[in-house]
Amino acid sequence: MLLIGTGLDTVTPYEVQSMLWQRSERVTRWLAAAADAAGDDPRDQLAAVFDALQQWYDDPVFRGCAMLNAAAQHHVETVRAITARHLDHYLELLTGIAERAGAAAPQVLGRQLLMLVEGATAVAAHHDGAGAGEYARQAALTLLSAAS
């Protein structure tokens, strides 16, 4: 059952899906707000995304991405669709930053940045969160400079 050991292992599949939708919306809005608050410079927006992620990774209750954790635990099409939609929202945010930076291939850069976001999140959750967001931030800014 999804969420075993969390005290939520008696929730219905519908409740799990609802929680994941809500979580996805909240996280997506939070990262978009971090980018918006950084101003008009795409470099600052991108840095703000990774700075926000590092704050999340530093939270003692951080356990990784709920959508990816759920999709990995269960091969349920609805959960996988929620996860894909969640990643699409990240991709839209990151591709938008790449476009504003004048990247030659913003869709490609957006996907590369998504790999850094998700890779940093996985490392922070399953290996060592210390600096994972900062290392990914440095790599993301290097990619942005090279692509613009």
N, C-alpha and C positions, 0 to 999 in steps of 0.2 A: 504494500500500500504506500502511496506517496506520502512523504512527510513522516515516516516512521521515526519514532523517538522524539518527536517535537511536541507531543501533546495534541497534535492536530491529526493524528492518524485515523480518526473516526469520521473525518469530513467526507462528504460525497464527492464524486468526480466533478459534478457541476460546481460545487463550492471551491474546489481546487482551481478549476478553470477561471472562475470569477476572481479569485484571489490573484491568480497570475495576470489576468487582464488588468486589474487595478494596479498591481505592482509595476507592470510594464508601463502603464500610462504615467504613473508617479515618477519613475526613474527617467523616462524619456523627457518629461517636462523639466525635471531637475537638471539634467545635463544641458538641455536647450537653454534654460535660464542662466546657467553658469556661462555658457558661450555668449549669450546676449549681454550679460552684465559686464563682460570683458571689453565691450566697445566695438568699434568698427574694424579694427585690424584683425584679419584672419589668423595671424600668428598668435595674437593674444587670445582669440577665441579658442583656438586649438589647445593652447597651453592651459586655459581655464578648464577645458573638458578633462584633461589629464590631472590637473590639480584637484578637481572635484572627486575624480575617481580615487586618487590617493587618500583623500579624507575618508572616503567610504572604506577603503582597504584598512585604514588605521582604526576603524571602529571595532571594538572588542566583539561585537555580535556579528561581524561580517562573516558570511559563509559562502561567498561566491554569488554568481548570478542565479536567481531563483528559476528563471526560465530554462537556462541550460541545465541546471541541476535536475529539474523535473523532466526535461526531454531526455536526458541521459538515463534517468532512472526508469522511465516508462516510455515505451514506444507506442504511445497513443496519438493518433493523428491529430486530434484537437489540440493537445499540448504542443505537439511539434509545430502546428500552424501558428499558435500563439507565440512560440519561440521565433519562428521565421518572421512574423510580423514585428516582433520586438527588435530583431536584428535589422530589419528593413528600416525601422525608425532611426536607429543608430546610423545606418548607412546614409540615409537622407541628410541627417545633421552633418556628418563628416564630409559627404560629397558637396554639400552646400558651402562648407568652409573652403574646400578645395577649389570650387568654382570662384568664390570671392577672392581667393588668393591668385587667381589667374593660372591655375595648373593647366598644363597642356592636355592632360587626360584626366579630368576630375573624377570620372567614374572609377578609373583604375586606382587613383590615389585614395579615393573614398574607401574602396575595398581594402587597400593596404592599411589604412588607418583603423578600419574595423578589426583587422587581424591583430593590430597592436592593442586595441581596447580589450578584446576578448582574451588575447594571450596574457596581458597583464592581469586581468581579472582571474584567470585560471591559476596563474603563478601565485598571486596574492592569496587565493583561497586554499591552494593545495601544496604550496611549497614555503614561500616566505614573502609576506606582504611588505616588508620593510623596503621602501624605495621602488616597488614594482611600478607604480604610477609615474614616478619621476624618470625611471629608465625608459619607459614607454613614451613619456613626454619628449625626452631628448631625441629619441628615434623618430617620433612623429614630426617634430620641428625640422629635423634633418631631411626627412622625406619631402616635407612641404617646400623647403628651400630648393631642393634639387628639382622638384616638379614645376616650380614657378619661374 
